[in-house]
């Protein structure tokens, strides 16, 4: 009874708070002539990959090589696996199992292939709160009994080295706080499987993360590395009609990160309802700093299992429909996998259908996910992962590779033609226009795109945030007007026309 009353009280406290607006001012964007690599890392469109099971262990990816298998039994969450290992081995020996896995995984990364062949822009690296500063912040949290193991395994040192090596290859890193105390969902990848997603219902957990753990990540890792492209403060939050806990935590996390490192992108979960969070970031004026992460899988729900592959492919344009005008999105996870029931309903050749499916996903993402995508995943203990693996999907031509080079050659006659087309369309539909604003908009977009291409042939990403800030700069220089819609149309037209390979 006491525990029940305590939970109700914590729910009440959270509901009385709620999302406050951004309390800091974003740093001004550099001009296109002065664009620096740090800015491009944080804004460019990503062709990325996840490092699944490097730090947050998942036995379906790595089992025997890690601590996940004990006396022939496989444990599907990290806490249980390590706890059982400690019944047989010393903390020092279990820590060595972990550190050996971290090192082997990182040593196996083919950096030349990633950067020069696959031409990947960024890695999404899932970590648990228990890894931060080698378990330093575990007091009062569920992983506290295992603190000594992480002190000895030293995952934070391995992560630092990984980020540094990625920088040498012009690859960015998204630090994904994948495992939260109590869990943002009920799955075992939160580190501990307890049948309930408790994190957003326990203020003590949320407070510990935004007041202590996130600042530790910022001060020890992100401030030191210009190739950190952002910090993801949650992975796959549960769907909620009235997400009071999420709004409270996101608001606090966003504000503390912006205070410590203004301009660092903060990634939140779409909670399987993209429009809900687009509306929220817009309302709270978070849309210039927040990216919403949506995971696209078509192999888990009964609805998808009941469809054939070609129907799923055809429906992608409608089912992946992020409101790009309201917020920035990324697809933090997707794959080429469809369920066996779907394949039983599909008569077309599997290899060609998988290729069609993956290519269709990426094509849809290119129109609505402004921060790009991260394929799940890079490495497996055995084999290449098949339709879950980056390498086979790249090698079969299913996933696109970014072209090399850095020159963006735009025919000025094409720009002039677009400007003329705009004038002809609107002339005669009103007494007065300011077509020069349309011209300014498209030319400004082109200048920005040329600047992005000079660094590793990058494309502009985070379109909503980037355009919003450029718009504010433009108004400051040339004053506001009822015809700013012409500048808006010009900038968007430039992105749609030229911001692609």
N, C-alpha and C positions, 0 to 999 in steps of 0.2 A: 504493500500500500504506500509506504514512504517513497519507494522508487517511482511508483506511478505518479504520485503528486509532484515529485521533483521534475519528472519529464514534462508534465503539464505546465509547471512554472517556467521551465526553460523555453517551451514553445511560446508562452505568453510574452516573455522578455523579448524574444526575437521579433514577434509580430508588432511590438510597440516601437521597434526601431525601424529598419528598412532603408532602402537605397538612398544614400545622400549623393549629391552631385560631386563632380570632380573638384577637388579643393586646390589643385595646382594648375599652372599654365604650361601648356606644351611648349617645348623649345621651337623657335621659328625654323621652318624648313630652309635649307640652303638653296640658293638660286641654282638653276640648271648648270650654270658655268662653274659653280663652286661645290657641286655635289660630291660628297665624300663616301668612302666605302661603308662606313658604319651606318649611314642613312640608307644606302642601297640594300645592305643586308636586311634591315628591318622592314623595308617596303617592297622588295622585289617579289614577283610572282614565283612561287616555288614548284619545282619538280623534285619532290622529296621522298624520303623513305624512313620508316620507323626502325629503331634498333630494339625490336621486341625481344624480351627475355634476356637482355644484357644485365640489367640491374633488377628490375621487377621480374622475378622468376615465374615462368609459365611452363609446366611440364610437357605440354603438347608440343612445345618448340624445343626445349632442352630439358632432359630429365636425368639420365644417368650421369652426365658430365657434371651436373650441379648437385645440390643437396636434396633435390626433390624425391629421389628414390632411396628408401631405407629398408634394408633386408628384403628387397624385391618388391616392396609396396611403394606405389607412387602417390605422393601427396600433392593435391592440386592448389594449395596455398602455401606461401612462403613461411608464414609463422608456424604452421603445423609441421612442415618439413624440418625446419631448423630445430624446433622443440624436440622432435623425435630423434634427430641427430645428436642432440646434447645428452640424450639418455645413454648413448653408446660411445660418444667421443668427448674430448675436452673442448672448451670454447675456442682454444687456439687451433685445434685440428679442424673444427667446423669452419672457422674463419678462413683457414687456408684453402678449404674446398671452394669457398666463395671467391676468394681473391684469385685463385687459379682459373676459375671460370671467367671472371672479368678480363683477366689478362689474355687468355686464349681467344676469347671472343674478339677483343680489340685487335689482337695480333693477326687474326684471320681477315680483317677488313682489307680489301684490295682497293687502296686509295686511288691508285692510278686508274683502275677501271671505273670507280665511282665518278671521278672528276673528268677524266679524259674521254671515256667511252659512254657511260650512262649519262654523264654531264649533269649529275645531281646538284641541286642548289643548296639543300639543307637536310639535316638529320633531325628527326623528332625522337628524343631520348626519354623514354618513360623511367621515372625514378619513384621511389617511395619516400614518405616523410622520414622513414627509418634510416635512409642513406645520407641525409643531409648532415654535413660535417661529421660523418662517420658515427652517427647515432648520438650525437651530443645533445639532442633536444627530445629525448625519448621519455624523460621523467613525466609521470602521470598519464602516459599514453599507452595503448595496448601492446606495443612492441617493447616496452620498458624491460621485461625479463630477458630480452635478447641483446640488450645494449652492448655488452662486452664483446659479443661476436662481431658487431659492425665496427666497433672501435679498432679491433684487430684486423678486420678484412680490408679496411680503408678504401671504400668505394669512391669517396670524394676525391681522393688523389687520382684514381683511375679516370674519373670524369674530367678532371682538369686537364690531364694529358690528352684525352680524346678531343676535347674542344680545341686545344692548341694544334694538334695534328690536322684537324678539319680546317682550321684557318690557313694552314700552309697550302691547302688545295682549294681555297676560295669557297669553302663549304660552310654554311651557317649552321647553327644549332638552336633548336627549340627545346628548352628544358620543360618537360611535361611532368608535373607533380601528379603522377598517375595513381598513386596510393595515398589516401587520406585516412586519418584515424577514424575508425568507425565505418568507413566506406561511403563514397558518394553513390554507390549502387551496391547490389547484393552479390556481385561477382567476385571470384577469388583473386582476380588481378589487383584488388585493393590490398592484398597482403594477408587478410584474415577473413575467412568466410564465416559469418555469423547469422546469415539468413535475413538480415535487416540492414538497410542503409541508414546508419545512425548519424553520420557526420553533420548534416544540415539540421538535425534536431537537438544537437548538443552544443550549446554556446561555448562551453569550456574547450571543446575540440577546435571549433572555428577560431576562437580567440588565440589559442596556442599557435595555430598555423599562420594567421595574418599578422600577429604581433611578434612572433619569434622565428618561425621556420622560413617564411617568405623573406623577411629581412636578412636572414642568414644566407639564403641563396643569392640575394642581390649583392650583399657586401663581400662575400667570399668568391663569387663566381661570375656574375653577369657584368659587374662594373669593370672587371679586369679584362674582359674579352669582347672586342668589338664585333666579333662574328656571332654573338648571341643574338638571335633574331627575336626572341620573346620568351615569356614564361607562361606556361599553361597552368592555371591555378586549380584545375579540376579535370578529370577525365570521365566522360559519359555519366553526367548527373542523371538521376532518375527523372522520368516525366512527372510533372506536378502541375495541377490546375492553378494552385495558389502557392507559388514557390517562395514563401516568406524567408525561409532559411537561406536559399540560394541568393536572393536579392541582398540580404544582410551581409553574407560572406563576400559576395562579389564586390559590393560597394566598398567594404573595408579593405579588401585585398587590392583593388584597383587604386584606391587612394594612397595606401602605404607604398605601393610600388612606384606610383608617379611621384611621390614625395622623395623617395630614395634615388630613383633613376628616371627622371622625366623623359618621356618619349619612348620608353621601352614598351613594346606591344604586350598587352595582357590578353590571354586567350581564355575564354569561358566555354562551357558546353551549351549546345542548343537544347539539351534536355528532350530531344526528339520532337521539338516544336520550334522550328526556326523563326517563325514570325513573332512568337511571344518574346523572344530575346532581342530581336531587331527593334520591336516597339519599346522595350525597356531601355536599351542603350541609347536610343534616340531621346526618350523622355528624360533620362538622367544626364544627358549631354556627355555620354561616354563614347560616342561613336567614332571619335578621332583617335582613341587610344585602344579600344577593344576590338578583338577579332573573335568571331563566334565559330566554334568548331562543331562540325556536323560529320558524323560517321555514316558512310554509305555502304551498307551490306544488304544483299538480297538473297541470303541463304539461311536466315534464322527464323523468320516469322512464318506462321501457318499460311498467311496470305500469299507470300512469295513462293512457298513450296507448292501451292496449288496452281501455279502458273507455269507455262513452258518458257524456255529461255528467250525465245523471240518476242514474246509478249512483255517480259521484263525489260528487254532492251528497248522496245518501242515505247514503253511507259516512262523511261528515265527522264525524258524532257519535261514530264508533268510531275513526277515524284521527287525530283531534285530541283526544287524551284525556290531557291533562296532569294529574298527580296534585296537585290544588290544595291538598289537606290537608297536603302535605309541603313545598311550596315555592311561591314566587311566579313566575309566568310572564308574558312578554309575547310577542306576535307582532310581531317587528321588521320583517318583510316579508311581504306577501301581495299578490295582485292578482286581477283578474277574468279572467285569461288561462287558456285551455285549449288543448291542442295540436290541430293540424289533423286528426290521426288520430282524436282524440276527437270532433271535430265531424263527421267523415265517418261516425261511428257513431251520430250523434244526429239524430233526425228532428224534434225540437221547434224552435220559432222561436228564433233565436240571441239576440236582444235580451232576450226574456222569460226565456230560460234563464240568460243571464249575470246578470240581475237576481236570479234565484232562487239562483244559485251564490254571488254576493257576499253577499247577505243571509243565506244559510245559514251562511257562514263567520263573519260577525260575530256571529250569534246563538250559535254554538258558543263563540266566543271569550269572550262575555259570561259564560259559566258556568265556564270553566276557565283563562282567561288574566287573572289578577288585575290586571295593570298595563296591560291594554288592548292596542291594536294601532296599527301604523304602516303605512299603505298605501304601496306602491311604484308610482309616485313622483309628484313634483309637476310638473316641467317637462320639455319636450322641445324640441330645436332646430327640428323641423318638426311641426306638428300638435299635437294635445292628448294623444297617447299612447293613445287608445282605451281598451282594457281594462287597459292599464298606467297610465292617467292618473287622478289624483285628481279633477280637475275634471269630466270627462265622467261618471265613476261617481257623483259627487255630483249632477250636473245631471239625470241620468236616474233619480234616486231609488234607485240601487243601494246606495250607502253611506248609512247613517243620519246625520242631523245632530242634534247635541245641542240640546235646547230651550233657549231663553233664559229669563231670570228667575232667581230665587234662593230662592224660598220652597218649603220642603218641608213640606207640610201632612199630618200623620199623624193620623188619627182615633184618639183615645185608646181609644175603644170597641173598635177593631180590636186594639190591644195587649192590652187586658184580655181579649178573647176568646181570643187566642193563649195567654196565661198560663193561663186557665181550662182550655183544651184540654189543655195540658201537665199540669196537676194531675189532671184527670180520667183521663187516660191512665195515669199512673203510680200514683195512689192505689190501694191494694189489691194492688200488685205487690211490696210490701216493707213492713217494719215502720217504716222511718224514711226521710224524704227532707228535703231542704233546698230546697224550691221557691222560696224567696226568692232563691236564687242565680240561678235561671232568670229571674226578674223583674228582678234587677239587671243581668243580661247583656243582655237585650233593650232595657232602658231606656238602658243605657250605649251600645249600638250606635246607638240613635235619636238620642241627644244628639250623637254624633260625626257622624252623617250630616247633621244640621241644620247643624252648624258647617261642614262641607265645602261645603254648598250656598250658604253666604253668599259664597263666593269663586267667581264666575263659574259658578255652578250646577254645581259639581264633585261627582263621586261618589267614595266611598272606594275606593281601589285597594290593591294589595299586601296583600290580605286576610290572608295568612298572617303576615306580619311585624307588621302593625297589631294583629291580634287577639292574637298572642303577647305583644306588649309590654303591651297593655291587661290581659291575663290576669295577667301578673306584677305589675302595679300593684295589681290587685284583691286578689291573694293577700297582698301586703304590707299592704294596708289591712284586710282582713277574714279573714286567715289561710287556710291551705290546708285542704283537706277531701277526703274520699273522694267528696264530692258536687260537686266542681268540674265534673264532666261536665254538671251542670245549667246552670252558668254558660256553659259552652262551647256547649251547645245553644241557650241564649237569645241569645247574641251572634250565632251563625251564623244563627239564624232571623230575627233582626232584619235582617241583611245581605241574606239571600235574599228577604225580604218587601218591604223598602223601599229598598234601595240600587240603584234603577233609575229610569229616566224613564217 
